[in-house]
Amino acid sequence: MRKWLNTSVDNSGLILFRILFGVLIMFESFGALLLGWVNTVFIQTKFTFHFIGFDFLELLHGTKMYYYFVAMGVLGLLIALGFFYRWVIIGFTILWTLVYFAQKEFYNNHYYFVVLIAFIMCFLPANRRWSLDVRFFPKISATQVPRWMPFLLIFQVSILYFYASLAKIYPDWLNGTFASILLSGYNASSFWLELIKQKWFGLAYSYLGLFYDLFIIPALLWKRTRICAILASLFFHLSNALFLKIGIFPFFALSFIVLFLDYQNMNYSLFKTNEVREMTLTNNFINVYKWIFIPFFMLQLLLPIRHFFIKGNVLFTEEGHRLSWRMMLSERKGKLKIKVLNKQTKESFYHNILADLNAKQINIVSHSPDMIWQYCQKIKKQYIFPTEIYVESFVSVNRRPYYRLIDQKVNMAEAKFDYFFHNEWILMQELN
């Protein structure tokens, strides 16, 4: 295995991936501006719900976010062009990571995936070919990289697909319930709507998605199945782009195909050359990579399974849900009222949620325990008198009856939030 990983391979796949990555994040950043996403999230809101512990990210709000996303779009273009690549990819990674942790209302595992891939790309020599850096600094030119370098990206996407398949092994996915819910929101002709309503269609969608996630990476790695795997990827991701409207992710996922292709014969066919220019790597250089990526991937392997060690059903409590590749697995709807008690006068009243949150925020906060806790901490700061805050919260998962989510007897103004273990103020409910 070590010999296989240390073998030098053509770097065309890595270079092409850099170009595609840069183009996609450029479109994502400028698209967020042009389609009003930045305005909806950062301009029209009074505040956003950042990840707990990242209070300093409250600064990322207001009209300055227009310039912030323009900067990310420009950096995406420079990544594609390979212009001062190392500094540009580091700058983009920092900006994207900060904006990712700055808001949870539009939480998306795909945005988290960009964080991880961008971080890995900071350490890869993806500018050694077909870049402005090579034009200005010819000495850095190379056509070969050790196989383990592009394999870092392949391993990361393997983690995503594996845990995504693992998360699908639960009753509502296996019996087609959630697939039917997911597809019911698709606007199409009467023929397609009738097809989607069929029980067999929901089951087929569920199991094809499960098996695709589980087997696509081995199928792409094995030459005998690679063509079929590429065709399956095109069908799967373009269908998701059509039905689910999930932004750049289908195209981002497809961009990884370039890492699996055999470029040696392809380069000769296209350019009539098999010129080889290898990179020189010292042992110290390789050791730095080990110290960075062994802990990095250990963390990536552990985070998605932490919910198994937290009391309660993650589908209901959502404890251990984030950063775990549990994407598009359930539909949650919530009902929320927040009662404020004046500790001095003993008078109580319901807080006006509409004065603080827009419709999108209310929809998300009403069924998200961590965001309910955060909101209660913000409410506490709004009043000049000492308060107690009690929550009346109910949630429905996959169109089941509504169950109480937060213990209504707990003073949320004083409640603590625990990232790693069960929060006792979150009630537990078996979902039958």
Buried (B, 14 or more C-beta within 10 A) or exposed (E): EEEEEEEBBBBBBBBBBBBBBBBBBBBBBBBBBEEEBBBBBBBEBEBBBBBBEEEEBEEBBEEEBBEBBBBBBBBBBBBBBBBBBBEBBBBBBBBBBBBBBBBBBEBBBBBBBBBBBBBBBBBBBBBBBBBBBBEEEEEBBBBBBBBBBBBBBBBBBBBBBBBBBBBBEBEBBBBBBBBBBBBEEEEEEEEBEEEBEEEEBBBEBBBBBBEBBBBBBEBBBEEEBBEEBBEBBEEBBEBBBEBBEBBBBBBBBBBBBBBBBEBEEEBEEEEEEEEEEEBEBEEEEEEEBEEBBEEBBEEBEEBBEBBEEBEBBBBBBBBBBBBBBBBBBBBBBBBBBBBBBBEEEEEEEEBEBEEBBBEBBBBBBBBBBBBBBBBBBEBBEEEEEEBBBBBBBBBBBBBBEBBBBBBBEBBBBEBEBEEEEBBEBBBBBEBE
